């Protein structure tokens, strides 16, 4: 049986902020570097996670 994790919008916002702090970039900096394919593997993982969080937050609004 698959595992499902439930998070509140506030928890997702907190996770998003922690991820950006972890890579020492703003969302805009991370996005711009993703567009030019200049992210490290860790930064790319963060980018994909943030994209997923943003998708969930937009669906919740």
N, C-alpha and C positions, 0 to 999 in steps of 0.2 A: 504494500500500500504506500503511495507517495506521501511525503511529508509536506505539510502546508504550514507556512509561517504567516501569522497574522500580525500586522503592524498598523498603528494609527498613523494618520497623516503627520502628526507632530513627531512621531518616532522616525518616520521616513525623512522628514526635513532635517532632523538632528543627524541622522546617518549621512545624509548628503553633505552637510556642513563638515562633518568629521572626515569624510573622504577627500574633500577639497583641501582641507587643512593638512591631511596626510601627504599630499603631493605638492603642497606649498604653491597652489595656483588658484586663481579665481575660475569661475565657470567659463568665462569668456576666453581666458588664456588656455585652458584645457581644450575647449572647443576648437580654437584656432590652431593649436598644435595637432589636434586630431585630423583636422581638414588637410594639413600638410604632411600627414603620415610621419610626424616626428615625436611620437610618444614611445617611452620605454614600455616593455611588456607590463610592468606593474601599473604604469599610468594608463595604458590601454584598458586594463581590467577595471580600473577606477572609472574611466570614461564610459565603458559599457554598463557598469553598475549604475552610474548616474543617469544614463539614458533610460534604463529600466525604472528607476525611481521616479524620474520626471513623467514617464508614461503612466505609472500608477497614480501619481498625484493629479495628473490631468483627468484621468478617468474618474477620480473621486470627487472632482469639483463640479 
